[in-house]
Amino acid sequence: MSRSASIIGAAVSRIDGPDKLTGRARYAGDFHPEGMTYAYGVYSTIARGRVVSIDTQAAMRCPGVLDVFHHGNFPSLHRSPASFAEENVVDEKRVPFEDDEVFYAGQFVALVVADSFEHARAAAYQVKVTYDEDTNTVATLAQAMEKRGSTHANDSERGDPEGAYQSAPHQVDATYTTPVETHNPMETHTTVARWIDGKLEVWDSTQGVVFTRNTLSKVFDLDPSRVIVHADFIGSGFGGKLWVWPHCIATAGAARELGRPVQFVLPRQQMFTTSGHRPETSQHVRLAADNDGTLLSIRHENVNSTSHVGTVVEACAGSTEGLYKCDNLRISHATSITDRGTPTAMRAPGAGVGLFALESAMDELAVKLGMDPLELRRKNFTDRDPGADLPYSSNHLLECYDRAAESFGWSRRTPGVGSMRDGDKIIGWGMAACNWDAMRNPCDARVTLHDDGSASVHCASQDIGTGTYTVLAQIASAELDLPLDRIDIKLGDSTFPHGPISGGSWATASLLPAVAEAARAAIDKIKEYAGKAGSPLADADPNDFVYEKGMVKDGHGKAVSIADILKPQQLASATGEAHTGGAPDSGYSFGSFGTHFVEITWEPAIAQLKVTRVVSAIDAGQIINQKSARNQVEGAIVMGMSSALFEATEYDERNARPVNNNYAEYLVPVNADMPQLDVILLDHPDYELNEFGARGIGEIGLTGMQAAVANAVYHATGKRVRDLPVMLDKLMDETE
């Protein structure tokens, strides 16, 4: 059977859209088991020290209060091994309330449970906590590096980067910094937990139901089969919901102690303290080139902030290793401990901030060379991954450059700073390359053909708002030759066939092969049933059976429906299951590539800076759904622009407490900030990675975007901003 070509690559609207628009879609907080109670946290007001006492008397007298949990009133729990291979990762290694130590402001010190949310919150304000505070806190990465130094994490080197740098005629030596960025999805973290006969059932806003199940099984010493985790719909996560955080464990623990279901919703302010963030980075980049722009040496050395309760390495130079041809390279990573909560993955971890440094340095090198920034990148293009010493399975970065530059009108750019104007506005044009690893993980799937002519697909992986429901329906539709409205996709349940976490831009590349193989197995099964006694085709030669449009045909063209095959045998369905592996060991390196061209306008008289236009070209393999893929890239572009111009979580250097932990002061773009967006999707299938040629697309649109904005700002203003975000004070002269 040949696939229906029309559905693969089509701009299909999300099949879950009507449920979300009508409110039928149920998120974690929408589940209310019988007898449900409500929890509200009490959070540390100090960043370092210990809890001396917790007075709960006033809280316990409040209406509806059932209990107040804390380190003196909570069961002893186990820690998770935090192993990716075992799928039980946690970034914060401690379990909640395991002792009286405080490691960061906003750490859980107590949990109030009551008969309503309002009662729990009111009582939480009555809990009196006394601390022994250590005022010698470290709030920022700069302070940490000065007071505590840094701990080496890893490095990689090839050739002689130091020698090549010293002998080169053109050099760039600069340090770039990026601030803490905080995940702020529309849906904050939510957990609903209940225990029935020693089994734990959890509804959680998680990017990985299997990881959450495995982690909770370790913490509560349960067989994984006794833990069920649901995540039907997630209000996005951006990496902050990949792993289990303390609130989830505390909620499950409280539910067990009370013998009643408990719901917990993390307040927006505590999203800034106890559920991860993109760490702060300091990146030292040194580039060297000969007179024609050939790169002779690259060094990219990084330090990122981490915490006392979990070490997280932000692999800023991971993308540097394979983006350009250069025989002499050194990358390194180190961490330095601050008195803040543990950082975690955030959309395009590593590359999201690492390419700001590398691509800003490339722009600085182009200026020193008197060379067009685009031509410098073309000059150093490589179709071979120099880090892995393997050819790329597919790399169309040069075409990305060509198509985006033509659409943007780059040939009309004049290189002089401030040389392009529109009335009182100074126009700046900047560009940057971008890349992201293409990954694929093992996955299981089950496809069932039902006697009513419909089909269902089951996989534990979840849709975090990226369109997974829809692309899986497209693949099932193509394989089963059934219309989309006859396909029912079931995701986000740990009892379903194993599926990977939704992160790293690997979900589509991992799930599609499993669903396709399971669909083909279901077709083989219905053919098998078609040849059995009782089937209208029992006397036909099974070797001649052909499946088309929900029918099985024999060698003479006689077509029989699935229902007519199943019902005489009293069968309800025909099911196929599949297990597919990770990225093949095919002698290739896998990656996605692209470029951003950005236009900004700068009006110094009124100090107004605005991104007005972005053209991005992305090479991410075959595009399965034009609409959702474009939406993913557009969202990533805006997130990169936000990182460049707006986002920074700020901490009081006196006490390490966040000071802008709300949506009023943590700035993100709004509709008025939106530029004109033009996304070009190349659509070159990469069949070495999977049979559909699809690679991930959720993260690459963010990578490189900050540098493209900063480079455009330099072109307009002559100010080289090496410390994100690009704030107005950084563009003003000292006398202004």
Buried (B, 14 or more C-beta within 10 A) or exposed (E): EEBBEEBBBBEBBBBBEEBBEEEEBEBBBBBEBEEBBBBBBBBBBBBBBBBEEBEBEEBBEBEBBBBBBBBEBBEEBEEBBBEEEEBBBBBBBBBBBBEBBBBBBBBBBBBBBBBEBEBBBBBBEBBEBEBEBEEEBBBBBBBBBEEEEBEEBEEBEBBBBBEBBEEBEBBBEBEBBBBBBBBBBEBBBBBBBBBEEEEBBBBBBBBBBBBBBBBBBBBBEBEBEBBBBBBBBBBBBBBBBBBBBBBBBBBBBBBBBBEBBBBBBBBEBBBBBBBBBBBBBBBBBBBBBBEEBBBBBBBBBBBBBBBBBBBBBBBBBBBBBBBBBBBBBBBBBBBBBBBBBBBBBBBBBBBBBBBBBBBBBBBBBBBBBEBBBBEBBBBBBBEBBBBBEBBBBBBBBBBBBBBBBEBBEBEEBEBEBBEBEEEEBBBBBBBBBBBBBBBBBBBBBBBBBBBEBBBBBBBBBBBBBBBBBBBBBBBBBBBBBBBBEBBBBBBBBBEBBBBBBBBBBBBBBBBBBBBBBBBBBBBBBBBBBBBBEEBBBBEBEBEEBBBEBBBBBBEEEEBBBBBBBBBBBEBEBBBBBBEBEBBEEEEBBBBBBBBBBBBBBBEBEEEEBBBBBBBBBBBBBBBBBBBBBBBBBBBBBBBBBBBBBBBBBBBEBEBBBBBBBBEEEBBBBEEEBBBEBBBBBBBBBBEBBBEBBBBBBBBBBBBBBBBBBBBBBBBBBEBBBBBBBBBEEBBEEEEE
